[in-house]
Amino acid sequence: MTKDTFLKLLGKHVARLRKEAGLSQTELALRCDKDRQSLNRLEKGRINPSAFYLSQLAEELKIPVKNLLDFE
């Protein structure tokens, strides 16, 4: 799998999990101390999030970090 493919799949997965949690991009981004544009770029696969960013997302989505990477 290429880096671009991985990041796009990760982004789609994060977007799905966010929607399942009933959160808007703005709500989740603010909870992670980010702006909406940052989360939007992540969900579109345009950025490579840090481990800490993934940890923040998982905490706010109330899931283990490993679930963020389980998108096969």
A tleap script that builds the chain and sets N, CA, C and O, in Angstrom:
source leaprc.protein.ff14SB
mol = sequence {
  NMET THR LYS ASP THR PHE LEU LYS LEU LEU
  GLY LYS HIE VAL ALA ARG LEU ARG LYS GLU
  ALA GLY LEU SER GLN THR GLU LEU ALA LEU
  ARG CYS ASP LYS ASP ARG GLN SER LEU ASN
  ARG LEU GLU LYS GLY ARG ILE ASN PRO SER
  ALA PHE TYR LEU SER GLN LEU ALA GLU GLU
  LEU LYS ILE PRO VAL LYS ASN LEU LEU ASP
  PHE CGLU
}
set mol.1.N position { 0.854 -1.172 0.000 }
set mol.1.CA position { 0.000 0.000 0.000 }
set mol.1.C position { 0.901 1.238 0.000 }
set mol.1.O position { 1.902 1.299 0.714 }
set mol.2.N position { 0.528 2.199 -0.802 }
set mol.2.CA position { 1.317 3.428 -0.855 }
set mol.2.C position { 0.927 4.350 0.305 }
set mol.2.O position { -0.119 4.181 0.931 }
set mol.3.N position { 1.786 5.315 0.569 }
set mol.3.CA position { 1.516 6.292 1.626 }
set mol.3.C position { 0.223 7.050 1.320 }
set mol.3.O position { -0.610 7.237 2.207 }
set mol.4.N position { 0.052 7.484 0.077 }
set mol.4.CA position { -1.151 8.231 -0.302 }
set mol.4.C position { -2.417 7.415 -0.076 }
set mol.4.O position { -3.411 7.927 0.440 }
set mol.5.N position { -2.375 6.156 -0.461 }
set mol.5.CA position { -3.531 5.281 -0.275 }
set mol.5.C position { -3.829 5.102 1.208 }
set mol.5.O position { -4.981 5.178 1.633 }
set mol.6.N position { -2.786 4.863 1.988 }
set mol.6.CA position { -2.957 4.695 3.432 }
set mol.6.C position { -3.603 5.929 4.057 }
set mol.6.O position { -4.547 5.807 4.837 }
set mol.7.N position { -3.100 7.113 3.719 }
set mol.7.CA position { -3.618 8.340 4.317 }
set mol.7.C position { -5.062 8.599 3.905 }
set mol.7.O position { -5.851 9.097 4.708 }
set mol.8.N position { -5.419 8.268 2.665 }
set mol.8.CA position { -6.807 8.437 2.226 }
set mol.8.C position { -7.740 7.475 2.948 }
set mol.8.O position { -8.840 7.855 3.348 }
set mol.9.N position { -7.305 6.236 3.114 }
set mol.9.CA position { -8.117 5.259 3.845 }
set mol.9.C position { -8.262 5.656 5.307 }
set mol.9.O position { -9.349 5.548 5.876 }
set mol.10.N position { -7.184 6.111 5.913 }
set mol.10.CA position { -7.235 6.572 7.300 }
set mol.10.C position { -8.214 7.727 7.427 }
set mol.10.O position { -9.044 7.744 8.336 }
set mol.11.N position { -8.123 8.683 6.528 }
set mol.11.CA position { -9.010 9.843 6.564 }
set mol.11.C position { -10.473 9.468 6.451 }
set mol.11.O position { -11.309 9.983 7.194 }
set mol.12.N position { -10.788 8.570 5.523 }
set mol.12.CA position { -12.174 8.132 5.360 }
set mol.12.C position { -12.668 7.424 6.615 }
set mol.12.O position { -13.819 7.581 7.022 }
set mol.13.N position { -11.780 6.644 7.220 }
set mol.13.CA position { -12.139 5.914 8.443 }
set mol.13.C position { -12.398 6.883 9.595 }
set mol.13.O position { -13.370 6.728 10.334 }
set mol.14.N position { -11.540 7.869 9.745 }
set mol.14.CA position { -11.728 8.874 10.802 }
set mol.14.C position { -13.052 9.608 10.583 }
set mol.14.O position { -13.799 9.838 11.534 }
set mol.15.N position { -13.341 9.974 9.344 }
set mol.15.CA position { -14.595 10.672 9.043 }
set mol.15.C position { -15.796 9.806 9.419 }
set mol.15.O position { -16.761 10.300 10.001 }
set mol.16.N position { -15.737 8.534 9.092 }
set mol.16.CA position { -16.845 7.627 9.416 }
set mol.16.C position { -17.029 7.502 10.924 }
set mol.16.O position { -18.151 7.560 11.426 }
set mol.17.N position { -15.915 7.330 11.646 }
set mol.17.CA position { -15.981 7.215 13.101 }
set mol.17.C position { -16.518 8.507 13.732 }
set mol.17.O position { -17.298 8.466 14.683 }
set mol.18.N position { -16.095 9.633 13.199 }
set mol.18.CA position { -16.565 10.926 13.708 }
set mol.18.C position { -18.071 11.052 13.534 }
set mol.18.O position { -18.783 11.462 14.450 }
set mol.19.N position { -18.548 10.693 12.341 }
set mol.19.CA position { -19.985 10.787 12.064 }
set mol.19.C position { -20.778 9.821 12.941 }
set mol.19.O position { -21.855 10.160 13.431 }
set mol.20.N position { -20.237 8.612 13.137 }
set mol.20.CA position { -20.902 7.640 14.015 }
set mol.20.C position { -21.001 8.167 15.441 }
set mol.20.O position { -21.951 7.854 16.159 }
set mol.21.N position { -20.019 8.968 15.851 }
set mol.21.CA position { -20.026 9.554 17.193 }
set mol.21.C position { -20.928 10.779 17.274 }
set mol.21.O position { -21.117 11.345 18.350 }
set mol.22.N position { -21.486 11.190 16.133 }
set mol.22.CA position { -22.395 12.323 16.103 }
set mol.22.C position { -21.709 13.669 16.250 }
set mol.22.O position { -22.300 14.622 16.757 }
set mol.23.N position { -20.445 13.748 15.799 }
set mol.23.CA position { -19.674 14.987 15.923 }
set mol.23.C position { -19.439 15.633 14.566 }
set mol.23.O position { -19.245 14.944 13.565 }
set mol.24.N position { -19.457 16.942 14.542 }
set mol.24.CA position { -19.083 17.668 13.325 }
set mol.24.C position { -17.560 17.764 13.286 }
set mol.24.O position { -16.887 17.501 14.283 }
set mol.25.N position { -17.027 18.142 12.133 }
set mol.25.CA position { -15.582 18.364 12.039 }
set mol.25.C position { -15.145 19.422 13.032 }
set mol.25.O position { -14.118 19.272 13.694 }
set mol.26.N position { -15.912 20.484 13.139 }
set mol.26.CA position { -15.559 21.575 14.042 }
set mol.26.C position { -15.519 21.100 15.491 }
set mol.26.O position { -14.583 21.414 16.225 }
set mol.27.N position { -16.535 20.343 15.900 }
set mol.27.CA position { -16.590 19.858 17.284 }
set mol.27.C position { -15.394 18.974 17.613 }
set mol.27.O position { -14.738 19.164 18.637 }
set mol.28.N position { -15.112 18.012 16.748 }
set mol.28.CA position { -14.008 17.096 17.017 }
set mol.28.C position { -12.679 17.837 16.973 }
set mol.28.O position { -11.815 17.611 17.820 }
set mol.29.N position { -12.510 18.702 16.011 }
set mol.29.CA position { -11.260 19.459 15.905 }
set mol.29.C position { -11.013 20.284 17.166 }
set mol.29.O position { -9.906 20.276 17.703 }
set mol.30.N position { -12.023 20.988 17.638 }
set mol.30.CA position { -11.864 21.816 18.840 }
set mol.30.C position { -11.531 20.965 20.058 }
set mol.30.O position { -10.724 21.371 20.894 }
set mol.31.N position { -12.135 19.809 20.166 }
set mol.31.CA position { -11.842 18.907 21.286 }
set mol.31.C position { -10.398 18.419 21.252 }
set mol.31.O position { -9.831 18.071 22.288 }
set mol.32.N position { -9.804 18.395 20.054 }
set mol.32.CA position { -8.405 17.958 19.886 }
set mol.32.C position { -7.443 19.140 19.820 }
set mol.32.O position { -6.261 18.973 19.518 }
set mol.33.N position { -7.959 20.339 20.105 }
set mol.33.CA position { -7.148 21.554 20.066 }
set mol.33.C position { -6.577 21.815 18.672 }
set mol.33.O position { -5.432 22.240 18.519 }
set mol.34.N position { -7.402 21.549 17.670 }
set mol.34.CA position { -7.057 21.787 16.262 }
set mol.34.C position { -8.136 22.684 15.657 }
set mol.34.O position { -9.151 22.963 16.295 }
set mol.35.N position { -7.910 23.129 14.427 }
set mol.35.CA position { -8.969 23.856 13.737 }
set mol.35.C position { -9.655 22.913 12.748 }
set mol.35.O position { -9.125 21.852 12.420 }
set mol.36.N position { -10.831 23.311 12.280 }
set mol.36.CA position { -11.601 22.460 11.378 }
set mol.36.C position { -10.829 22.113 10.114 }
set mol.36.O position { -10.929 20.999 9.601 }
set mol.37.N position { -10.058 23.077 9.616 }
set mol.37.CA position { -9.298 22.845 8.385 }
set mol.37.C position { -8.279 21.709 8.559 }
set mol.37.O position { -8.048 20.929 7.636 }
set mol.38.N position { -7.683 21.627 9.736 }
set mol.38.CA position { -6.723 20.558 10.006 }
set mol.38.C position { -7.409 19.197 9.936 }
set mol.38.O position { -6.907 18.273 9.297 }
set mol.39.N position { -8.556 19.081 10.595 }
set mol.39.CA position { -9.284 17.814 10.566 }
set mol.39.C position { -9.788 17.516 9.159 }
set mol.39.O position { -9.787 16.360 8.737 }
set mol.40.N position { -10.212 18.529 8.438 }
set mol.40.CA position { -10.652 18.339 7.063 }
set mol.40.C position { -9.515 17.781 6.208 }
set mol.40.O position { -9.726 16.858 5.422 }
set mol.41.N position { -8.328 18.329 6.356 }
set mol.41.CA position { -7.169 17.831 5.590 }
set mol.41.C position { -6.865 16.380 5.964 }
set mol.41.O position { -6.536 15.570 5.097 }
set mol.42.N position { -6.974 16.052 7.250 }
set mol.42.CA position { -6.731 14.674 7.679 }
set mol.42.C position { -7.755 13.748 7.029 }
set mol.42.O position { -7.395 12.704 6.486 }
set mol.43.N position { -9.034 14.131 7.084 }
set mol.43.CA position { -10.091 13.277 6.530 }
set mol.43.C position { -9.994 13.128 5.017 }
set mol.43.O position { -10.515 12.160 4.462 }
set mol.44.N position { -9.352 14.050 4.352 }
set mol.44.CA position { -9.161 13.949 2.902 }
set mol.44.C position { -7.839 13.265 2.538 }
set mol.44.O position { -7.527 13.097 1.360 }
set mol.45.N position { -7.067 12.872 3.555 }
set mol.45.CA position { -5.806 12.175 3.320 }
set mol.45.C position { -4.686 13.081 2.873 }
set mol.45.O position { -3.740 12.626 2.230 }
set mol.46.N position { -4.774 14.356 3.200 }
set mol.46.CA position { -3.772 15.322 2.753 }
set mol.46.C position { -2.669 15.578 3.767 }
set mol.46.O position { -1.668 16.218 3.443 }
set mol.47.N position { -2.837 15.085 5.000 }
set mol.47.CA position { -1.770 15.237 5.992 }
set mol.47.C position { -1.487 13.881 6.633 }
set mol.47.O position { -2.331 12.984 6.639 }
set mol.48.N position { -0.299 13.762 7.161 }
set mol.48.CA position { 0.125 12.575 7.881 }
set mol.48.C position { 0.091 12.941 9.366 }
set mol.48.O position { 1.021 13.579 9.860 }
set mol.49.N position { -0.974 12.545 10.092 }
set mol.49.CA position { -1.120 12.986 11.473 }
set mol.49.C position { -0.064 12.368 12.382 }
set mol.49.O position { 0.390 11.244 12.167 }
set mol.50.N position { 0.310 13.126 13.392 }
set mol.50.CA position { 1.264 12.621 14.379 }
set mol.50.C position { 0.595 11.562 15.251 }
set mol.50.O position { -0.630 11.445 15.284 }
set mol.51.N position { 1.415 10.804 15.947 }
set mol.51.CA position { 0.891 9.811 16.880 }
set mol.51.C position { 0.064 10.507 17.960 }
set mol.51.O position { -0.956 9.977 18.401 }
set mol.52.N position { 0.500 11.684 18.383 }
set mol.52.CA position { -0.240 12.416 19.409 }
set mol.52.C position { -1.613 12.850 18.891 }
set mol.52.O position { -2.599 12.764 19.622 }
set mol.53.N position { -1.688 13.309 17.655 }
set mol.53.CA position { -2.972 13.700 17.051 }
set mol.53.C position { -3.904 12.487 17.014 }
set mol.53.O position { -5.083 12.603 17.348 }
set mol.54.N position { -3.385 11.325 16.612 }
set mol.54.CA position { -4.189 10.109 16.587 }
set mol.54.C position { -4.671 9.751 17.990 }
set mol.54.O position { -5.807 9.314 18.175 }
set mol.55.N position { -3.798 9.939 18.970 }
set mol.55.CA position { -4.164 9.680 20.361 }
set mol.55.C position { -5.295 10.597 20.812 }
set mol.55.O position { -6.228 10.156 21.482 }
set mol.56.N position { -5.211 11.870 20.444 }
set mol.56.CA position { -6.272 12.829 20.783 }
set mol.56.C position { -7.592 12.435 20.133 }
set mol.56.O position { -8.639 12.458 20.780 }
set mol.57.N position { -7.540 12.075 18.861 }
set mol.57.CA position { -8.752 11.667 18.149 }
set mol.57.C position { -9.393 10.453 18.821 }
set mol.57.O position { -10.600 10.429 19.063 }
set mol.58.N position { -8.573 9.452 19.115 }
set mol.58.CA position { -9.089 8.236 19.742 }
set mol.58.C position { -9.731 8.548 21.095 }
set mol.58.O position { -10.799 8.028 21.417 }
set mol.59.N position { -9.082 9.387 21.869 }
set mol.59.CA position { -9.625 9.748 23.176 }
set mol.59.C position { -10.987 10.424 23.027 }
set mol.59.O position { -11.929 10.087 23.745 }
set mol.60.N position { -11.093 11.365 22.108 }
set mol.60.CA position { -12.349 12.086 21.923 }
set mol.60.C position { -13.439 11.216 21.297 }
set mol.60.O position { -14.626 11.433 21.538 }
set mol.61.N position { -13.033 10.239 20.498 }
set mol.61.CA position { -14.001 9.316 19.898 }
set mol.61.C position { -14.311 8.146 20.828 }
set mol.61.O position { -15.174 7.318 20.537 }
set mol.62.N position { -13.586 8.092 21.966 }
set mol.62.CA position { -13.775 7.050 22.985 }
set mol.62.C position { -13.535 5.647 22.424 }
set mol.62.O position { -14.312 4.716 22.641 }
set mol.63.N position { -12.412 5.540 21.688 }
set mol.63.CA position { -12.003 4.253 21.127 }
set mol.63.C position { -10.505 4.087 21.351 }
set mol.63.O position { -9.792 5.069 21.557 }
set mol.64.N position { -10.023 2.837 21.310 }
set mol.64.CA position { -8.562 2.633 21.388 }
set mol.64.C position { -7.884 3.168 20.119 }
set mol.64.O position { -8.471 3.135 19.037 }
set mol.65.N position { -6.668 3.650 20.255 }
set mol.65.CA position { -5.924 4.184 19.107 }
set mol.65.C position { -5.846 3.147 17.993 }
set mol.65.O position { -5.969 3.488 16.817 }
set mol.66.N position { -5.643 1.885 18.358 }
set mol.66.CA position { -5.500 0.856 17.323 }
set mol.66.C position { -6.733 0.768 16.431 }
set mol.66.O position { -6.621 0.350 15.279 }
set mol.67.N position { -7.910 1.152 16.935 }
set mol.67.CA position { -9.118 1.118 16.108 }
set mol.67.C position { -9.073 2.156 14.986 }
set mol.67.O position { -9.738 1.988 13.963 }
set mol.68.N position { -8.309 3.210 15.165 }
set mol.68.CA position { -8.169 4.206 14.097 }
set mol.68.C position { -7.448 3.619 12.882 }
set mol.68.O position { -7.664 4.042 11.746 }
set mol.69.N position { -6.590 2.640 13.150 }
set mol.69.CA position { -5.787 2.050 12.076 }
set mol.69.C position { -6.378 0.760 11.526 }
set mol.69.O position { -5.781 0.119 10.661 }
set mol.70.N position { -7.528 0.385 12.016 }
set mol.70.CA position { -8.182 -0.852 11.592 }
set mol.70.C position { -9.249 -0.534 10.537 }
set mol.70.O position { -10.444 -0.491 10.829 }
set mol.71.N position { -8.780 -0.312 9.302 }
set mol.71.CA position { -9.707 0.123 8.248 }
set mol.71.C position { -9.581 -0.668 6.970 }
set mol.71.O position { -9.852 -0.140 5.891 }
set mol.72.N position { -9.183 -1.904 7.061 }
set mol.72.CA position { -8.991 -2.705 5.849 }
set mol.72.C position { -10.251 -2.941 5.088 }
set mol.72.O position { -10.231 -3.600 4.048 }
savepdb mol mol.pdb
quit
